[in-house]
Amino acid sequence: LDGDDLVIDGSRYPLKPGGRVVVLGSGKASLKIGIGLERVLGDRLSGGTIVVRHCDGGSEPKRIELAEASHPIPDERSAERAQQLLDQATELGPDDLLIACFTGGSSALTSLPPEGVSAEDKRELHRVMLGSGLPINDVNAVRKQVSAFKGGRLALAAAPATVINLTVSDAAGDVLDVITD
């Protein structure tokens, strides 16, 4: 934080007067990212939600809500959580900043089937893909196509807000198109 700017990897993001800073994310490392963001942003952070596998009562953020869902196979909460994040993103305006932090595990934790695909079919797809022996890059490429959440849909929901994506990769080669939600 440098005055009224958030600086990430040399890029400056102005925190606009009246604008909100919201953190949305899911995955195994997203909680630690959220806690770090709270430490840096302090009361400049308006809130948000991070979806995790277990809320164990350990290090919990103060301004960011924690929500649980299932991993490695999505459950009904996974769809509810993905929709919750989409709904929060749609509330953002042009002066707002969304910091998205999606890490390994987010594909199951925030899994929203597209229209025409049942939740059970989506779970079965996850089971088949995880048991296929395919590299995670290939698995994630398929998951993105069978989703109402992945593939940039959260960023689209957040428009016209500014979106920063903090990514932690668990996929070989760190191909951003494969690992980012």
Secondary structure, DSSP 4 states (H G I P E B T S, - for coil): -BTTEEEETTEEEE--TT--EEEEEESTTHHHHHHHHHHHHGGG--EEEEEES---SSS--SSSEEEE--SSS--HHHHHHHHHHHHHHHT--TT-EEEEEE-TTHHHHT--PPTT--HHHHHHHHHHHHHS---HHHHHHHHHHT-SSTTTHHHHHHTTSEEEEEE---STT--HHHH--
